[in-house]
Amino acid sequence: MEIDGYKERVVEERLESYLRAFGAVCVEGPKWCGKTWTARHAAKSEFLVADPAGNFHNRKLLELDLSAAFTGDAPHLIDEWQEFPELWDATRAFVDQAGKKGRFILTGSSTPNRKGVLHSGAGRIGSVRMHPMSLWESGHSGGQVSFAALCRNEFETGVIQGRKPALEEVAEWIVRGGWPGALGVPTADALEIPREYIRQVMENDIHRIDDVRRDVDKVGLLLRSLARNETTTAGIARLCDDISGVERRQIDSDTVSSYLGALKRLFVTENQLPFHANVRSSVRVRQAEKRHFCDPSIACAILKLTPERVIGDLEFMGLLFEALAVRDIRVYAERMGAGLYHYQDYSNREIDAVVELPDGDWAAIEVKLGLGAEDAAAASLISIRDAIATEPKGRPPKSLIVIVGMSGSAYRRKDGVIVCPLSALRP
């Protein structure tokens, strides 16, 4: 469908590929990230479950006959299918009957309980994850450097020049987030979008996902703790201690675990899993996930941060910038079919982001807000690479990359490490 004002998204290529491979494709991810628009852009017809027209006529139709959702030219969009989880099994059945590829596109902003969903959809329904917009998608990256080329170590010798962003501009990227609804909106007004997002999560979504009434105050306690621990490997015990120490409130670990599960199913959080370069290695690798919201603007909204307040704490701004970079890296990596991880061992050696390519090669990436930190970041990457190379069957990274915020130049250092601004990246 033609949509006025639609901006192309990186996920479109993967969606088209999946439509050629599967009978149906489910586009999932956080609400307001643009799933419906992207799906409508690819679809030829649609059924909007949550359409308010006719006093929510479509919902009433589904209560009488689920097949009402499946009428239309292919690819046919069924938006917000999780409102009626039975639509998943029905989609599988219609795909089997049609015996054709690319019949349906489902979109959803939460993962419903498996109750009432009989089949996984394996082989019939492929799932594509969508995220808030990267800087490239929102038009804030010049796109001078291919992220795929960086990961394959194909960056040419020389300097690629772009525009150096100001510190205030980077702070605005962080607090505004990658929400399509924020495009063209003044920053002071754009901040209301992630704030409203969190309000709806707390007051509505976290209860509706499985019809379990959760304590709104405790949800708020956990969200604030997650915001304070953005881009860390804080475990459940640490989150409980943080809430006790900062909020002077008690919350038990089972409650935290349950609420974390709900936030994950709503795609509010999206953590980085740990990476091990060699499962037979003698090096003990920590197994903790690195915590992230789906967009750093959520942490800012929870903590009531403005661009000025972010700049006032440069150490925390560095963590938020890493979260911003990880959001973009995830978008670019998934386009290549690559996985995103982090590395941390018991010798306190860390890699901010690890991108594992489909062929098993991997890239090690450090993220630094200021350009002055590149020497230490490069030395750390080289040290870890050399240590892995000495391990039996060690698999060192193919590419070493430092992504920076306050720079306009991309180049390869004499030691082979590539330095690149986040604002110069494209997929």
N, C-alpha and C positions, 0 to 999 in steps of 0.2 A: 504494500500500500504506500502511496505517496503521502508524506507527512510534512506539513510546513514547518520549517525551522529545525528539522531533524539533523543532528550531528552524527556522523559515522562513528561506530564503536569498534574497538579492536576485536571484540568477540564475534562480530558478524561472519568472519571467515570460518571460524570454528563451527558456528551454527549452520552455515551452508554445507560444510563437510558432513556434519552429523545428519542433516536432512537427506543427504545422498546415501547415508549408511544405515539409517534406522527408519522404522515406520513412524515413529514419533520422537520428538525431542522436548525435554523439559528444561526450560531456562529458569534457573533458580538463583537467588541472591537476596541481599537486603532490599527492603522496600525503598522506593524513591530513587533507586540507582539507574532506572531507565529500562527495566526489563520489558515492560509492556510496549514502549515505543519501538524498541529494537525488534521485538517479536512481530509487531504490526507492520514494521518495515519489510519483513520477510514474508508475511502472510498474504493470502489472497482473500480470506474471509475470516470472520471472528465471532466468538461468543464470549461476552464479558459477564462472568458470573456475578460480579459486584455492581453491575450497571444499575443505577437508581431509577432508570426510566420505568414508567408504569408502576410506581410503588414497588420497585425491585421485582419486576415481572419475571426476569430470568431465573431468579432463585426459586420463585413459585413453580416455574416450569420444571426445574430439576427435581423438586420434591415429588412431582407427579411422574416424570419420565426423564431419566438421565440421557436418553438418546437425543433429546432436544439440543444438547450441547455440541453434537457432532455433525450437524448439517452445514455444508458450505464447501466451496472450492478449496482444494489443497494447494499449499499448506493452510490448514484451518487452525486458527488460534483459539485456545480455551484459556482465558486469563483468570488468575487466582483460583486455580483448580482445587487448592487445599481447603477451600471453603466447603467442598463436598468431596472428601477423600475417596469416596466410591468411584469418582471419575477416573482414578488411576487404573483400577481393574477394568473399567469400561473401555478406556483407551486401548488397553492391551487387547481386549476382545475385538474391538473395531479394526485394529491393525491386523490381527490374525485373519479377520474376514476379508479385508481388502487385499492383503498380500502384496502391498506396494510400499515403496519408500516415501518418506517425506509427507505423510498424510496430515499429521497434527503437530502443533507447537503448544506445549503447556507452559504456563508461567506461574511461579509461586514465590512468596516472600517468607515462607516458613516450611519446615518439614513436619508434617502431621504425624501423629502416633501411627504405628503399624496396624493398630486395631482397625478392622474394617477394610484393610488393604491386604488382599490375599496373595498377590504375586509381586515379585521384585521388579518386573518389567524387563529383566535381563534379555538382551537380544532384540527386544522390540522398542524399548524406550531408552534413548541415550540422554544423559544429563550434562548440561553445560552450565558452568558457574559464571555469573556475572558480578561485577564489582562497581563501586563508584568510579567516576571518570579519572583516568590518569591525567597528568599534566599535558601529555600529547593530545588526548581526546578533547580536553577542555580548551586547548589553544594556548596554553601557557608554556609549552615547550617548543623550541625552535625546530627540533627533530633533525639536527645535523648529524647525529650518530645513531646507527642501528644497534639496538640492544642485542639482537641475535648475533650480529658480527662480533660484538664485544665478548660474548660468552664463548664463541668459537675461536677467540684470539685472532681475529682477522682484521684488527684495527691497523691501519697503515701508519708508518712512521711519519711524523710531522705534527703540526698543530692545527686543529679545527677551531675556528673562532666563532663565538656566538655572543649574545648579550649577557653581561654579568648582572644578575638580579640584586637588588638592594636587600638588606636584612629585613626591612619592613615588608617587602614584597613576599619574601619567603614565609614570614609570619602570617601574612594574609592567606597564602595557599594552605597553610596548616589549619587555620581556624575556619576558613570557608568550606573546605572539603571538596570532594569530587561529585557533588550533587548536581545533576542537570538543571534542577530548578533554581540553582544559584547563579547560573550564567547570566551575565548582564545586569545583575542586581548589585547595588552598592553594598560594600562589606558590612556596614552596620545592620542592614536589613537581612543580608545573607546569613548572618549568624543565627537568625531565628529558625532556620531550617533544621540544623542538627539539634537545637534545643527542643523544638517541637517533636522531632523524631524520638528523642529520649522520653519526653513526656508521654507520648503515645505507647511506647514500649512498656513503660512502668504502669500506666493506668489501664491499658487495654490488651496489647498484644501478648504479654507474658501470661495473661490469664486465658485468653482465647485459644492459644496454641493447643492446649489439651484439656480445657475446661477445668483446670485446677486453680483455685483461688490462692494466690501467693501473697505474702505480707509485703505491701508496697514499701513500707519503711525499710524492711530488710533488703528488698531489691535495690533501693536507693543506696543503702550502706555498701552493698557489694559493688554497684556500679561506680561509686566514688573510689572504692579501694582499687578497682581495676584501672580507673583513670590515673590514680597515683602510681600504679605499677605498670603503666603502659611501657611496652618494649623491655620488659624484664621477664625472668623465668620464675616469678613468684608462684609457689605452690599453694595448695589449699590452706595448709597450716599457716603459711606466711600471710595470706589474705585475712585469715581469722585474727591473727595477731595484729595486723595493721588496723583492722576495724576496731579491735579492742583498744589499741594504743591511741589512735587518732580520734575515733568517734566516741570512745568511752562506752561502747555497747558490745554486747556479747552475741555471737552468732555461731552455731555449731557447724562442724565440718560437713555433716550430711546435708544440711540446708544449703551451704555454699555449693557443694557438688551438684545438688539438684538444680539450683538456680543457674549455675554455669551451663548445665546441659540445655536448659530452656533457652538461654541467650544464644547458644551455639545453633540451636535448631531455628532460631529466628534470624540467623546470619548476622547478628549484631557483633559477635566476636569471630575472629578467624586467626588462630594461632599458627606459629611456625613450628613444625615438628623437628626433632633433632636429626642430625645427619651423621652417618658414620662412613668414612671413606673406605673402610675395610673391615668387614664383620669379623675377621680373624685376627685383627690387630691386638697387640698387647696394651695399647693405649686405652684407658678407661674413659668412655665418653658419657657425659651426663645425658640423661634421658628426658629432662624437663622440656616442656614446650615453652616457647617465647610468646608472651601474651600480647595480643593486639585487638583493638576494635577494628571493624571493617574499614573505618576511615578515622584518621587522627582528629578530625573535627568533633567526633563524638566525645573523646576525652576532654577536649577544650570546652565543649558545651556543658559537660557534667561539672567541671571545675570552674565554670564561669570565666573562662579566659578570653580576653580580647587580644588583638595583635600586640598592643602595648604591654599587656601583662605577660605575654609569652616572651617578648624581648627582654623583659625585666628579670627573667630567670634563664640565662643562656644554657645552663647545664640541662635543665628540663627541656628547653627548646631543642637541644641536640637530640634528645630521645624522641621528641615529637617529629623532628625532621627525619630520623631513621624510620619512624612509622610511616611517614609520607612516602619515603623512598621504597619501603617494602610494599606498600599498596601498589605503586606503579610497577615495581619489579614483578609482582604477582600477575598483573594484567599482561605484561609483555611475555613472561615465562609461559603462561598458559597458552598463549597463541602458538608457541613452538611445541606444545605438548610436553613441556618441561615441568619438573617439580621444584617447589621452593621450600628450603629448610634453613636451619641455623646450626652452627657447630660450637660446642663448648665441652672441653675436657677437664679432667681433674688437676691439670697443671695450670689452670686458669688461662688457657689459650682459647680464644673465641674468634668466630667469623660471623659477622652480622647477618649475612645472607649467603646461602649456597643454592645455586641453580643447577639441578641435575638434568642433563639433556637426555632425550630418548635413547641415544646410543650408549649411555653410561658415562660419557665425559661430564665434567662439572666445572663450574666457575665459582671462584671464591670472591666475595664482595664485602668490602668494608664501606661504611657510610659515615661521612663526616660533614658537619655543617660548615666548618671553616676550612679554607684551603691550607692554612698553616699546619693542619694536622696530618697532611698527606704523608710526610716522611715516616712518622710513627706507624701509621696505618699500613704503608707499604712494607715496612720492616716486619710487622707482625704477620702479614700474609706470606712473605717469603720464608719466615721462620717455620710457620706451620706447614707450608708446602715441602720444605726440606725435611722436616721431621717425618711427614707421611711417606716421603720418597724412600726413607731408610727402612721403613717397616717391610717385613716379608709380604709380598704381593700388595704393597701399598699402592694406592691409586691417587697420585697427586693431581691437583686441579689443572685443567687445560689453560685457564686464564685467570689472572689476578687483576682485580679491578677495585679502584677507590672511587666511589660516587660522592661528589661534593655539592654543597649548596651555593656557597659564595664564590662562584667562578663562572667565567664565560668561555674557558678554553679546555678542549679535550686533547690529550696527547699521551704518548707512551714515554715513560721514564727510561733512563739508561739501564735500570735494573729489570726492565721488562714489564713493570706494573703499569697498567693503563689508568689514567685519571680522567674522569668525565663528569661534567655537571649533570645533575638530575634534569635541569631545564634544557638540556640538549638531546635528550633521549627520545627515540621513537621505537616502535616494536621491531 
